[in-house]
């Protein structure tokens, strides 16, 4: 084999070797599909849902059963509690616990006061997807002008796609020191002096 023949045979092999080295330097002819995809951020764990307000402890002996008023009788009961003794001219709280005996789409609550008693906050409440046997708490803030016995009215409406039934309750509230009975003011004469009652005496009248 002559030198020219050797050079012609070696040229293709050298070119192939050079091409192989070039491809190796550039990372090869084929890329890893996983390497070409951008890194995905790790999924964060789901945050726990906020817990609902704790239900009223209707097993507490301080909770009393509200008296139902009116002729309508929706399937819901009411209990209440006054955490502190109300004082005249100061805001006080009334804890309500509504106890449905049937299911309903919505439970609406309206709270009203009588003359001299103002509902400061919590005059309305709403609960959706109401279940039987559950407790639905509500809080009312009220204020009375002066000492006395007052009543808070509570209307509970059980609403479904078929009908709406309502039941009303009366919650008594004693504000301040209320005397059980007041003494009757004594009678006075024209001079303003108290008249002293004398025991009656039986007399007999004789003829002439």
C-alpha positions, 0 to 999 in steps of 0.5 A, spaced: 500 500 500 502 506 497 502 512 502 497 516 498 493 510 498 494 509 506 492 517 506 485 516 502 483 510 507 485 514 513 481 520 511 474 517 512 476 514 519 479 520 522 473 524 519 468 520 523 473 520 529 473 528 529 465 528 528 464 523 534 469 527 539 465 533 537 458 530 538 461 528 545 463 535 547 456 538 545 452 533 549 451 527 544 446 527 539 440 525 543 438 529 549 434 526 556 427 528 555 427 529 563 433 533 563 430 538 557 423 539 562 423 545 566 423 543 574 416 543 577 415 546 583 413 541 589 405 541 591 404 545 597 400 541 602 393 543 603 391 548 608 386 545 614 379 549 613 378 554 619 374 551 625 367 553 626 366 557 632 365 552 638 357 550 639 354 553 646 354 548 651 347 547 652 348 542 657 351 547 662 346 548 668 346 556 667 342 555 660 335 555 661 329 553 656 326 559 652 318 559 653 315 559 646 310 564 644 305 564 639 301 559 635 306 557 630 311 551 632 317 550 627 321 544 629 326 548 633 328 550 640 331 555 644 336 555 650 339 562 653 344 564 658 346 571 661 354 570 663 353 576 667 348 580 671 346 586 667 346 593 669 342 599 667 346 603 662 351 598 660 351 593 655 350 586 656 351 579 652 345 574 652 348 567 649 343 563 645 343 556 642 338 554 637 336 547 637 333 544 630 329 538 631 328 537 623 333 539 617 332 545 613 335 549 608 336 555 612 335 558 619 334 565 620 334 568 627 331 575 628 332 578 635 328 584 638 327 588 644 321 591 648 321 599 650 327 601 654 331 595 652 335 596 645 339 590 641 346 593 640 348 587 636 346 581 634 339 582 631 340 577 626 343 571 624 343 566 619 345 559 618 345 554 612 344 547 611 341 546 618 341 539 621 337 536 626 340 535 633 346 540 631 347 546 636 347 553 632 350 558 637 348 566 637 350 572 641 346 578 642 348 584 645 343 589 649 342 595 653 337 597 658 336 604 660 334 603 667 333 597 672 327 593 671 324 586 668 325 586 660 323 581 655 327 579 649 324 576 643 327 571 638 324 569 632 327 563 628 325 561 621 326 554 618 326 555 611 326 549 606 324 549 598 317 547 600 315 552 606 317 556 611 315 555 618 317 560 624 317 559 632 317 565 637 320 565 644 321 570 649 327 571 654 326 574 660 332 579 663 332 582 669 336 588 669 339 591 676 336 590 683 328 590 682 324 590 688 319 584 688 313 589 691 313 596 692 309 598 699 303 602 698 303 609 700 300 611 706 293 615 705 294 623 708 289 628 710 289 635 707 295 637 711 299 632 708 299 628 715 298 620 714 292 618 716 292 613 722 286 608 721 282 606 727 279 600 729 271 600 728 267 600 734 260 597 734 255 602 737 248 601 738 242 606 738 237 606 743 230 609 742 227 615 746 
